[in-house]
């Protein structure tokens, strides 16, 4: 149930009631996750108000990006227990990697978050809080499942307070699928541990670590109908389903984060965080025109330190001051492949770079009376490559009634260029640009949140408007070498509507709609933004039966999306992705108190849809055509779980 008295922590880095926060927030708790038919975090968040989940065709290893209010995926910052999981190389967080069974709560803070969270929080911040042990309880759950496309999954979790104030929570998962088309398989393994020392307000320490390993095929676009199987030296390179049958990807990700909280008095709250990230990405690419290719390893190591102090000098006031330091170590290693699949001697290139940033921030909150509260903050960011940015933010909350919150939020945002943008090694087709400047702009939103019918219904309505200059875009130069430039601008406005009703008579209903009018501007034209749908809708219906059955149905609608290719002079799209509707269903039956049987069906009506465009060249004819990344068809998954 959503209420304005619900406590959130992500918007201000302090515990605040929802009605006291100027940002628009989405909260998803553990029950929401367990009842959802979603297979991953991307599907879970898809089409929530203002959120657009995108993948290149839903294949097993496809990156899942969350785009907020029409901004790009690298404008969404994703954190797990405080550590940023966005790839430093790309700026994008792959939310499909994050196991659902480790999550206790998700808080999505929309609007400019750069004051508190720095680079990449332009559209908003997704804060994921993992499970912790609970006192006097032993949590234990194990599950196994099997489904379409030879998919199977194994999962286990266990948590408890072992000795006195010391507790732990463990999770582990193994997931494998052959995928819905050729070379779309995935092998995923992950494990996490959350160690907790809880001595109440005086000291709360948590040490969290996780490891994720993924090996997957990269099928590319679906070739045009009638494409014949193609071989080089006896090796099949593509067929009518997939433009690549041998391209592969592999990810090794590890995170560790230490959080220390202490509240020595009622008016002082101290927090410290230290984190370390290791991300290693491997790609094996072969080109069908002659069989040659490349193997690429990109390694990122990030050390982060942050501390802040929250003062409450008198009733109704808060002053948060803090500093955050990050040190980036980036390495790119490349080795050429010959037409027979072997390494080319002497072709190895190895380039590395180091970056560091320091952000100092402060934010003040003051409630003038029971009806009005103001927020003002500023961040000074110092980046080793491009210099400094100063980022202000202002907010206002009006509470004319206990059940009403009217919110205004206005702030400057920015995104620093990534190491890939700056340092990608120069080659015949690509090169980085060390002279890039950060993307900057402003983000405004105004909305109302209203409780109705004694908190049995919750309504939110928000208008947003943002702009962006110096947008970083990879595009071919005069020699057709792809390189990033600060060349474009972007802007958007829109409306978000969210409604949650119930439970009434064991039924709850959620209806969400987003309208986004997003435009991109280059030196030639202003036109509708690429791949950004104007209309997003989601409906979610849950029923709890008295005999232990829970049924949840989710329907999603995504509007049409424009694509212009490399043409920068036209306002008419080269191609358009059609709108589509999907429906998912989850049935869960509890038996004998501890056993759970569940059946999930995704895209039940087997509706075909496409997510992105790409090009395909058939070397047999040398004809180049526009291919599409197809979405997954119908799938089902049956699972048995035991919990104690």
N, C-alpha and C positions, 0 to 999 in steps of 0.2 A: 504494500500500500504506500502511495506517495503522499507525503505531508510536508507542509512548510516548516514544521518543527523538526524535520529530519536533519541530523547532524552530518555535515560534509566537511572534508579536510583539504581537498585539492585546490579549491578556488583561491584560498588565501593562505595556504600552508599552516592554517590554524583551525581548530575545531569551531565551526560556526553553524548556526541554524540556517537552513536553506533560505528562509525569508530574509536573512541578514546579508546575503551575498548578492553582489550586483551582476555577476555572470549568470547566464542561462546554463543549467546543469542537467545532465542525464545520469541517473543512478540505476545500476543493475546489480541486484544482490544475488546471493547464492541460490535462492529459490528460483529466481528468474532463469538462472543458468541451467539448473537441473531440469526445469520444465520445458525448456526450449528445444525444438528439433534441430537447432544449429549444430554443425559438426566442428566449427571453429569460431574464434573470436570475430572474424570478419563477418560471417553469416549472422552471428548474434547481434552485431551492431548495425547490420545492413538496413538502411531506410528508417532508422530512428530519425527524429526530426533533425534535419541539417546534415545527416551523415550518408555518404555514398561509398559503398564498398565495391572495389574494382579488382579484378584479376584478369590475366591474359588467358582466359578460357577455362578457368576452374580445374585445370589438370592438377595432379597430385602435388607437385612442387611449385605451382604458380604462386608468385608473391601476392599477398592480400594487402591492399592499401585502403586506408580510410581517408576519403576526401571530405573536408568539412566546408560547407557553404560554397561549393564550387571552386575552392582552392585546390592546388595540387597536393599529391600525397606527401610531399616533403614539407608541407606547411602544417602537418599534424605531428605533434610530438607525443610519443608513447613511452610511458614509464612503468616499470614493474618494481614495486616497493622503493621507488625513488630513483632507480637507475634507468637512464635512457637506453632504449633498445633500438632506436633508429640506427640504421647502418651509417657509420660515419662517411663511408665512401659515396653512398648514394643519397643520403638524407632521408630515406624512406624506411619506415618500420614495417616489417612483414608480420602482420598480426595473425596470420594463419599458422605460424609456428607455435604460438603460445597455447599450452594445453589447458583446456577448460576445467579439468578436475582440480587444478591447483588454485583456482581463483575463488576468493571469498566475495569480492566486490569490485565493481568498475565505476569510476566517476569520470564522466566526460564533461570537461569545462570548455564551453564554446566562447569564441571571441578572443581578442588579442591576449595572449598569455606570456608575451615576451618579457614583461617587467619581472615576473617571478621565475620564469622558466627559460629565458634566453632564446637563442636561435632556434628556428623551426617550430615555434608555438604560435604561428600567425593565425591559423584558423581555429586552433584550440589544442587542448591537451587531454590525452586519455591516460588516466592514472589507474593502474591495475594493482589491487592489494591482494596478496596471496593469503592462503589459509594459515591460521595460527592455532596452537593447541588451546583448549579450554580447560579451566580448572575443574577437577573432580569428574572429568569425562575422558573416556578412551574412544577415540575415533578410529574406525577400521572399516575399509571398504575395498573390495576386489571385484573386478568385472572382466568378462570375456565376451566378445561379440564377433559375428560374421555377417557378411552381406554381399551385395552385388559387386561385380568386377573383381571377384576373388579377394575381397577386402576382409581383413580381420584386425581386431584390436584387443589389446590386453592392458589393463590399468590397475593400479594399486595405490592406496594412500593410507597413512597411519599417523596419528598424532596423539600426544598426551603430555601432561606434566610428569616428568620422570622422578625428579627429586626436588622437593621443596618448591622454590620459585623458578626452577629450570625446566623448560619443556621443549618439544620439538614437533615438527610436522614434516612428513616425508611423502613425496609423490613420485610415481614412475609410470611411464607409458611406452608401449610399443604398438606401432600402427603400420600396416602394409596394405597397398592396393596396386592392382595392375592398371587402374585407370580406365577411362571410358573410350580412349582411342590409342592407337599405336604410339609407343614411347611416352606415355603419360603416367608411368608408374611412380610410386613413392615408397620409400622405406624411411620411417621416422622413429627415433628413439629419444626419450628425454627423461631426466630425473631432476628433482629439486629437493632442497632441505631448508627449513626455516628453524633456526635455533633461537630460543627466547629466554631471556632472564627478566622476569617481571616482579619488581618490588614496588609496584604502585606508582604514584606520582613522583616519588623521589628518584626512581631510576627504572627505565624500561629500555632494554637492550635487545636488538634482534640482529642476527647474522644470517643472511639469506644467500643461497647459491643455487645456480641451475646450470645444466648442460643439455644442449640440443644437438643432435646429429641427424642430418637428412641427406639422402641420396636419391636423385630423381632424374627422370627423363625430361628433355626439353623438346616437345613435339613441334613447336612453331605453329604457323597458320595451317588451316585446312586447305589443300590445293583445290583448284577448280574441278568440277565434275568431269570425269573422263580422263583424269591424269593417270598415266600408266606408271607402274613400278619402275624405278630407275636404279641401275647398278653401276659401280665403278670398281674394277678389279675384283669382281665377285661379291662386293659388299653392297647391300641395299641401302640407298641413301634416303629415299622417300617413297611414299605410296599415295593412294587417293585420300587417306585419312590425315596424314601428318607430313609436313614439309621437311621434317628431319626425323630419322629413325636412330641416329647414333649420337646426337648432341646430348650431353649430360651435365648435371650440376651437382654440387655437394656443398653443404654448409656444416661448419663446426662452430657453434656459439657457446660461450660460457660467460656468466655474470656472477659477480659477488658484490654484496652491499652490506655494510655495517651501519645500522641506525641506532643512535643513542638519544633518548629523550629524558629530560629531567625537569620537574616542576618544583623547585625548592620552596617557593612561596606561591600564594594565590595570584600574584601580579607579575610573575616572571616565569617564562617557559623557554627552556634551552634545548636546541636540537643540533645534532651533528650527524653528517653522513659522509662516509667514505666508500667509493665504489670502484670496481675494476671490470672492464669489458674486454673480452677477446673474441674476435669474429674473423673466421677464415672462410673465404668463399673460393671455390674451384669451379672452373668452367672448361668443358671440352667441346670445341666447336670445329665442325668440318663443313666445307663448302662444296655444294654439289656440282659446281661448274668444272672443277678439276680434282676434287678429292683432298685438296690441301686444307689446312686449318691452323688452329692454335690452341694451346693449353694456357690458361691464365689463372694465377693465384693472386687474390687480393686479401691482405691481412691488415686488420685494424686492432690496435691496442689503445684503450682509453682509460686514463686514471682520473677520477673525479673526487673533489673534496668540497663540502658545503657545510656551512654553519650559520645558524640564525638565532636571534633572540627576539622573543615576543614580549613586549611590556604591556601591562594594563595598569597605567598610573591611577586611573579613577574609573568609576562605573561608566560604561558606554563607550570607552575608548580603547584602542589597540594601536600599538606601534611595533611593526615588524622591521628589523634591520638584519641584513645578512650578506654573505659573500659566497661566490661559487667559482672554483678553479677547475679547469679541465686541460689535460695534456694528451695530445693525439699523436700516435705513432703509426704511420701508414706505409705499406709496402706493396708494390705491384711487380709481379714476376711473370714473364711471358716466354713461351717456347713455341716455335713454329713446328707444324706437322706436315710431312710430305704426303704425296698422293696415295701412298700405301699405308698410311696411318702411323708411321714411325717419326721420331723426333729428328728434326734437321740439325745436324752437328753445328755448333757454334752460333746457333740462333737465339740463345737465351739472353733476354734483357731483364735487368733488375733495377728498379728505381724506388727510392724511399723518400719520405718527407716527414717533418715534425711540425705540429701546430700547437698553440696553447691559447686559451682564452681566460679572462678574469672578469667576472661580473660582480658589481656591488649594487645592492638594491635596498630600497626602503619603501614601506607602504603603511599609511596611517588610515585608521578607521575611527569614525566618531558618530555616535547616535545623538543627534541634537534633541530629539524627543521621541516618544513612542512611535511617531508617525514617519520620521525621516532619519536616514543614515547616509553619510557621505564616505567616499573612499578616494584616496589619492596616493599615487606611488610613482617611483622613478627608478630606472636602472641605468647604470653606466657600464657599458661593455667594451672591453679592450681586447682586440683580436690581433694575433701576431702577424697576420698577413695584410689586412686592410685598414687597421687603425681602430677608431672608436665609434660607438653609437650611443646616443642618449635617448632613452625610451620612457616617456611619461604615460600614465594611465589615470583615468578619472571614472568614478562610478557613483551612482545615486540610487538609493532604495527608498521607495515610498510605501508605507503600510497603512492605508486608510482603514482597513479592518484586520482583525487577527487572521482572517482566512484569505487575505489578498496581499500580493507583493508586486509592485510595479518597479521595473528595473531598467536602468540606463547604464551603458558601459561604453567607454571610448578610450582607445589606446593606440599607440604606435607599435608596429611590429617589424621584425626583420628576420631574414634568413641568410646566414653566411654561406658562401660557396663551399662546396665539399672538396676534399682532397682529389677526388676524381676530376672535378671541374678544373681545379687549379693545376694539377701535376700529371694528368694522364700522359703517358709517354707518346712522343710524336711518332707517327707511323704513316704508311701510305694512305690511310683512310680516316684516322682520328688523331687528335692532339688536344691537350689541356690548354688553359689560358691563365697564367699567373697574375694577370692584371685585372681580374674580375673584381667588382664591387658587390656588396650585399644587396639583396632585394629588400626594399623598405616600403612602408605604407601605413595606412590608418584603418582601423576596424571599429565600427559603431554598431550597437544593437540596442533595441528598446523592446521590452516585452512585459507581459503580465502573467502571473501564475495565480491560479484561483482554486481553492478547495470548495467543494460543493457536497451537499447531502451528508453532513456530518462525516466528512473525510472519506466518503464512499466514491467520490469522483474527483478527478484532478484535471484541470485544463491549463495549458500553456499556449500563449500566442506571442510570437516574436517577429519583429522586423529587423533585418540586418543590412548593412551596407559597408563594403570595404573597397580599397583600391591598393594598387601595387605598382611600383615603378622599378626600373632596372631589373626586370625579370630575366633570369638566366635561362637561356634556351640553347640547346645543342642544335646546330644547323650547318649545312654544307657551306663552305666559303667559295670563293671564285674558282678554286682548284678542286672543288668537290671533296675537300677534307672536312670532316665533321668536327666542329670545335664549339665550345660554349661562348656566348656573348651576352652582355647586358644590353639587349636591344628592344625588348617588348615591354608593354604595360598591360595591366589587367584590372578589371573591376567587376563588381557584382552587387546586386541587391536582391532581396527576396523575403519570403514569409515562411515561417515554420509554425505548424499547428500540431499539438500533441494532446491526446485525451486518454485518460485511463479511468475506467469505470468498474467498480466492484471491489470485492466480491459481493454479488447479489445472488442469492439462491444457488450458491456453489458455482457461479460463473463470473468470470472477469473478462473485460474487453478493452483492448487498446487500439486506437486509431491514430496514425501519424501521417502527416502530409507536409511536403516541402516544395515550394516554388522557388526556383533560382533563375535569375536573369543575369548570366555571366557573359562578359565580353573580353576579348583580347584585342590589343592594339599594337600594330607594328608601324614601320615608317610609311606603309602604303595605305592600309585600310584598318577600320575598326569593324569587328565581326563577332558573331556568337562564338563563345569559347569552345574549343575542341573537346569532344567526348563528354561534355557536361550536360546531363539531362535537365530539362526545365522542370519536370514533374517527377516526384518520387512519392510513393505511397506504401504504407504497410498497415495491415490489420492483423491483430493477434487475439485469438479467442482461447480461453482455458476453462476446462470443466473438471471439477473434482467430484467423483461419485462416492457415495457413502460406503461402498464395498472396496475402497482402496485404489480405484482407477483414476488416473489423471490423464486427460487428453488435451493436447495443445495443437491448434492449427494456425499456421502463419501464411499469409498471402502477401506477395510483394509485387509492385508495379514499378518499372523503370521506363521513363520516356525515351524518345529518340535522341540520338547523339550525332553531332556533325563531325566530319573529318575532311581536312583540306590538303593533306599530303604536304609537299614542300612548296606549294604555290602560296606566295605571300601577297598576292595582288588581287585575289578574288574574295567576294563575300558569299559566293555560292559554294556549298560544300562539294568536294569531289565525290564523296559517298556519304551515306547516312546509315547508321545502325538503327534498325527498327525497334520500336518499343516492345516490351515483353512482360509477361506475368508468370510467376511461379508460385506454387503452393507446396508447403511442407507440413508434415503431420508427425506428432510423437504421441504414442500411447505407452503408459507405464502402469503396471499392476503390481501392487505390493502383496506378497504372500507370506503368511506365517511370521509376520513382524519384521524379519531380517532379510527376506529375499525380495528382489526386484526384477521383474521381467519387462523389457522395453522393446518397442518396435518403432523405428524411425523410417519415414519415407520422404525423400527430397525430390522436388520437381515432379510431383505425383502425376500430373497430366502430361508429362514428357514433352513440354513445350520447347521448341528449338529457339535459340537466341544466340547472339554474338556479342562479344565484349570489346574487341579492338580490331583494327585493320592492320594488315601488314602486306608486304609485297612478296610475290612468288615468281621465280624465273625457272622455267623448264628448260634445262640444257639440251634436251632432245630437239626442241624447236626454237630455243632462244626467245620465246615470247614471255614477256613480263606482265603479270596480271595482279589485281588486288585480291589478296586472300583475307580470311577472317579467322579470328580466334573463337571457336565455338564453345558455348557453355555446355556443362554436363547435362546429360539426359536424366531420366528417372533412375533412382537408386533406392535400395532398402537396406536396413541394417538391424539385426536382431541382437540383443544383448541380455546377458544374465549377470546380476550383481548380488553380492552378499555384503551387508553392512551391519556393523555392530556399534 
